[in-house]
């Protein structure tokens, strides 16, 4: 099989969360389809250099800050492409359609322009994931204190929560999970239940978060709207991709009381493990909210936190 063509792709994202899409002009393959702008890397060109050049040529802006995100291989009838997506959060100049016939700012959760280029369509769901994935800590904090803090964080904009309470079982766990789902639903936030697909279905949660042990034995993706998974190595990330989950959590990046004595990755190994990942990957382990920029620079989609999510 012919080697994939490497393509640098930009997801320009404004502070309000909207992203830029561009429509392919007449005369090009897939004319009239909307896509994230970008183009082929030249021989010997680093992907960041290709990104900057292509966006200057296509949109007339200069990239000032961009983060590596996900990489997806797609087979078109005319070519196989390896798309290196970057989230571009700062640029100079006003984007203009220099090589497309139109551009449009869109919210990832309500794309109105159609049709989308097949390779770019699946990427949109990943863009609806927020930068923070908060993991419950009710057993350590006390249920009432935890729920009060959860409500405060939801008011601040928290939008993705995992119910994970290893010391709670049966009715106590279900009661907590039901209260978390009710609170999150009132604020438009999603809830995933750790390890228990049956409980997730029973209480109307948005999805399930698989443990690494469950990942190793899984033969099919759980049939819920959202599915995350815990990973500790590049090999587990590849398995998560093959299973078709929506995102992964990788760690620990730093030492954490949750896994005392565990081997930590550090940012260098985290970046090496996530390079080329086809799904968004959250960094986990000893992190706090002020670590977000470093996480993004090292290829993370965002931060997954237990104690760090509720501090403050």
C-alpha positions as CSV (number, residue, x, y, z in Angstrom):
1,X,0.0,0.0,0.0
2,X,1.2,3.5,-0.8
3,X,2.4,5.5,2.2
4,X,-0.1,8.0,3.5
5,X,0.3,11.6,2.5
6,X,1.0,13.7,5.6
7,X,-1.3,16.7,6.0
8,X,-1.1,19.5,8.6
9,X,-4.6,20.5,9.6
10,X,-5.6,23.5,11.7
11,X,-8.6,23.8,14.1
12,X,-8.7,27.5,14.6
13,X,-10.7,28.0,17.9
14,X,-11.9,31.3,19.2
15,X,-12.4,32.1,22.9
16,X,-16.1,31.5,22.6
17,X,-15.4,27.9,21.5
18,X,-16.3,28.3,17.8
19,X,-14.1,26.7,15.2
20,X,-13.3,27.7,11.6
21,X,-14.5,25.6,8.7
22,X,-13.8,26.3,5.1
23,X,-15.6,25.1,1.9
24,X,-13.6,23.5,-0.9
25,X,-14.0,25.4,-4.2
26,X,-15.1,24.2,-7.6
27,X,-12.5,22.3,-9.5
28,X,-11.1,20.5,-6.5
29,X,-11.8,16.9,-5.3
30,X,-14.8,17.1,-3.0
31,X,-15.8,20.5,-4.2
32,X,-18.5,22.1,-2.0
33,X,-17.5,20.0,1.1
34,X,-16.5,21.8,4.3
35,X,-13.3,21.0,6.0
36,X,-10.7,22.2,8.6
37,X,-8.1,24.1,6.6
38,X,-4.7,22.7,6.0
39,X,-2.5,21.0,3.4
40,X,0.3,18.6,2.5
41,X,3.7,18.8,4.3
42,X,6.6,19.4,1.9
43,X,9.6,17.1,1.9
44,X,11.7,17.6,5.0
45,X,9.2,20.0,6.5
46,X,8.2,19.7,10.1
47,X,4.5,19.5,10.8
48,X,4.5,22.8,12.7
49,X,6.2,24.5,9.8
50,X,3.7,23.0,7.3
51,X,0.8,24.1,9.5
52,X,2.1,27.7,9.6
53,X,2.7,27.9,5.9
54,X,-0.6,26.3,4.8
55,X,-2.7,28.6,7.1
56,X,-0.9,31.6,5.9
57,X,-1.5,30.6,2.3
58,X,-5.1,29.5,2.8
59,X,-6.4,32.0,5.4
60,X,-3.9,34.9,5.3
61,X,-3.1,34.7,9.1
62,X,0.0,33.9,11.0
63,X,-0.1,31.2,13.6
64,X,1.0,32.4,17.1
65,X,0.1,29.5,19.3
66,X,-0.9,26.0,18.3
67,X,-1.1,22.7,20.2
68,X,-0.7,19.2,18.7
69,X,-4.0,17.3,19.1
70,X,-4.9,14.1,17.2
71,X,-3.8,12.2,14.1
72,X,-6.2,10.3,11.9
73,X,-5.5,8.2,8.8
74,X,-8.3,8.3,6.2
75,X,-8.5,6.4,2.9
76,X,-10.1,8.4,0.1
77,X,-10.7,6.8,-3.3
78,X,-7.9,9.1,-4.7
79,X,-5.4,9.0,-1.8
80,X,-4.6,7.8,1.7
81,X,-4.0,10.8,4.1
82,X,-2.5,11.1,7.6
83,X,-4.1,14.2,9.1
84,X,-2.2,15.9,11.8
85,X,-4.7,18.0,13.6
86,X,-3.5,21.0,15.7
87,X,-5.7,23.3,17.8
88,X,-4.7,26.9,16.9
89,X,-5.7,29.2,19.7
90,X,-3.8,32.4,18.8
91,X,-3.1,34.0,15.4
92,X,-2.5,37.4,13.9
93,X,-4.8,38.8,11.2
94,X,-8.4,38.1,10.2
95,X,-9.0,34.7,8.4
96,X,-10.0,35.1,4.8
97,X,-10.9,32.4,2.2
98,X,-7.9,32.8,0.0
99,X,-8.0,29.2,-1.4
100,X,-11.6,28.2,-0.4
101,X,-14.8,29.8,-1.6
102,X,-16.3,30.4,1.9
103,X,-15.4,30.1,5.6
104,X,-17.7,29.9,8.6
105,X,-17.3,29.9,12.4
106,X,-19.2,27.0,13.9
107,X,-20.0,25.6,17.3
108,X,-18.7,22.0,17.4
109,X,-21.9,20.8,19.1
110,X,-24.2,22.4,16.4
111,X,-22.5,22.4,13.0
112,X,-24.9,23.9,10.5
113,X,-22.8,23.8,7.3
114,X,-23.0,20.7,5.2
115,X,-21.7,18.4,3.8
116,X,-18.6,17.8,5.9
117,X,-15.5,16.3,4.3
118,X,-15.6,12.6,5.4
119,X,-12.2,12.7,7.1
120,X,-13.1,15.7,9.2
121,X,-16.6,14.8,10.3
122,X,-15.6,12.4,13.1
123,X,-13.2,15.0,14.5
124,X,-16.0,17.3,15.5
125,X,-17.2,15.1,18.4
126,X,-13.8,15.3,20.0
127,X,-14.0,19.1,19.9
128,X,-17.1,18.9,22.1
129,X,-15.1,17.5,24.9
130,X,-14.0,20.1,27.4
131,X,-10.5,20.7,28.6
132,X,-11.2,19.4,32.1
133,X,-12.4,15.9,33.1
134,X,-13.2,16.0,36.8
135,X,-13.3,12.7,38.8
136,X,-15.4,12.5,42.0
137,X,-13.8,12.4,45.5
138,X,-16.8,12.1,47.7
139,X,-15.5,9.4,50.0
140,X,-12.5,11.5,50.9
141,X,-14.3,14.9,51.1
142,X,-17.6,13.7,52.5
143,X,-20.7,13.5,50.3
144,X,-22.4,16.7,51.3
145,X,-19.2,18.8,51.0
146,X,-18.3,17.1,47.7
147,X,-21.8,17.8,46.2
148,X,-21.6,21.5,47.3
149,X,-18.2,21.8,45.6
150,X,-19.5,20.0,42.5
151,X,-22.3,22.5,42.2
152,X,-19.9,25.4,42.6
153,X,-17.6,24.0,39.9
154,X,-20.6,23.4,37.6
155,X,-21.5,27.1,38.0
156,X,-17.9,27.9,37.0
157,X,-18.3,25.9,33.8
158,X,-17.2,22.4,34.6
159,X,-18.9,20.2,31.9
160,X,-17.5,16.6,32.2
161,X,-17.5,14.4,35.3
162,X,-16.6,10.8,36.1
163,X,-18.2,9.1,39.1
164,X,-15.4,7.0,40.5
165,X,-15.6,5.9,44.1
166,X,-13.7,2.7,44.7
167,X,-14.8,2.4,48.4
168,X,-18.5,2.8,47.7
169,X,-20.7,0.0,46.4
170,X,-24.4,-0.9,46.0
171,X,-27.0,1.6,47.2
172,X,-24.6,4.2,48.5
173,X,-22.8,4.4,45.1
174,X,-26.0,4.5,43.2
175,X,-27.4,7.3,45.4
176,X,-24.3,9.4,44.9
177,X,-24.3,8.8,41.2
178,X,-27.9,9.7,40.8
179,X,-27.3,13.0,42.7
180,X,-24.3,13.8,40.5
181,X,-26.2,13.1,37.3
182,X,-29.1,15.3,38.5
183,X,-26.8,18.2,39.3
184,X,-24.8,17.9,36.1
185,X,-27.8,17.6,34.0
186,X,-29.2,20.9,35.4
187,X,-26.0,22.6,34.2
188,X,-25.6,20.9,30.8
189,X,-22.7,18.7,31.9
190,X,-22.0,15.1,31.0
191,X,-21.5,12.3,33.5
192,X,-19.6,9.0,32.9
193,X,-19.7,6.1,35.4
194,X,-16.5,4.3,36.2
195,X,-16.4,0.6,35.2
196,X,-20.2,0.0,35.6
197,X,-22.1,0.1,32.3
198,X,-25.2,-1.3,34.0
199,X,-25.3,1.5,36.6
200,X,-24.7,4.0,33.9
201,X,-27.7,2.8,31.9
202,X,-29.9,2.4,35.0
203,X,-29.5,6.0,36.1
204,X,-29.4,7.7,32.7
205,X,-25.7,8.7,32.7
206,X,-24.1,9.8,29.5
207,X,-21.6,7.0,29.3
208,X,-19.1,4.7,31.0
209,X,-15.4,5.0,31.7
210,X,-13.6,1.7,31.3
211,X,-10.7,0.6,33.5
212,X,-7.5,-0.6,31.8
213,X,-8.4,-4.1,32.9
214,X,-11.7,-3.8,31.2
215,X,-10.0,-2.5,28.1
216,X,-7.8,-5.6,27.9
217,X,-10.8,-7.9,27.9
218,X,-13.2,-5.8,25.9
219,X,-14.3,-7.1,22.5
220,X,-16.7,-4.2,21.6
221,X,-17.3,-0.6,22.5
222,X,-20.1,-0.3,25.1
223,X,-23.3,0.9,23.4
224,X,-23.6,4.2,25.3
225,X,-23.3,7.7,23.8
226,X,-19.9,8.3,25.4
227,X,-17.1,6.0,26.4
228,X,-13.7,6.8,27.9
229,X,-10.9,4.5,29.0
230,X,-7.9,4.6,31.4
231,X,-4.6,3.8,29.7
232,X,-1.0,3.6,31.0
233,X,1.0,2.9,27.8
234,X,1.1,3.5,24.1
235,X,0.0,-0.1,23.6
236,X,-3.2,0.5,25.6
237,X,-3.9,3.7,23.7
238,X,-3.7,1.7,20.4
239,X,-6.2,-0.8,21.8
240,X,-8.5,2.0,22.9
241,X,-8.4,3.4,19.4
242,X,-9.2,0.0,17.9
243,X,-12.1,-0.4,20.3
244,X,-13.6,2.9,19.1
245,X,-13.8,4.8,22.4
246,X,-14.3,8.5,22.4
247,X,-11.3,9.5,24.5
248,X,-8.6,8.1,26.8
249,X,-7.0,9.2,30.0
250,X,-3.2,8.5,30.3
251,X,-1.1,8.6,33.4
252,X,0.1,9.0,36.0
253,X,2.1,12.0,34.7
254,X,3.3,12.8,38.3
255,X,3.2,10.9,41.6
256,X,-0.4,10.7,43.1
257,X,-1.9,9.3,46.3
258,X,-4.4,7.3,44.2
259,X,-1.6,5.1,42.9
260,X,1.3,5.2,45.4
261,X,4.5,3.9,44.0
262,X,3.3,3.8,40.4
263,X,5.9,4.6,37.7
264,X,5.2,8.1,36.5
265,X,5.4,9.2,32.9
266,X,6.5,12.8,33.1
267,X,5.7,15.1,30.3
268,X,8.3,13.7,27.9
269,X,7.0,10.2,28.0
270,X,3.4,11.4,27.9
271,X,4.1,13.3,24.7
272,X,5.9,10.3,23.2
273,X,3.0,8.0,24.1
274,X,0.3,10.3,22.7
275,X,2.1,11.3,19.5
276,X,0.0,10.0,16.6
277,X,-3.0,9.2,18.8
278,X,-6.3,9.1,16.9
279,X,-8.5,10.0,19.9
280,X,-8.3,12.9,22.4
281,X,-6.1,12.0,25.4
282,X,-6.4,13.6,28.9
283,X,-3.4,13.8,31.1
284,X,-3.9,12.4,34.6
285,X,-1.9,12.1,37.8
286,X,-0.9,14.8,40.3
287,X,-2.1,17.6,38.2
288,X,-3.8,20.9,39.0
289,X,-5.7,23.3,36.8
290,X,-2.7,25.6,36.3
291,X,-1.0,22.7,34.5
292,X,-3.4,23.0,31.5
293,X,-1.2,24.9,29.2
294,X,1.8,22.5,29.7
295,X,-0.5,19.6,29.1
296,X,-1.8,21.0,25.8
297,X,1.7,21.8,24.7
298,X,2.6,18.1,25.2
299,X,-0.3,16.8,23.1
300,X,-3.0,16.4,25.8
301,X,-6.6,17.2,25.0
302,X,-6.9,18.5,28.6
303,X,-6.6,17.5,32.3
304,X,-8.3,14.6,34.2
305,X,-8.1,15.3,37.9
306,X,-9.4,14.1,41.2
307,X,-8.1,16.4,44.0
308,X,-7.1,19.1,41.5
309,X,-10.6,19.4,40.3
310,X,-12.1,20.2,43.7
311,X,-9.3,22.4,45.2
312,X,-10.1,26.1,45.7
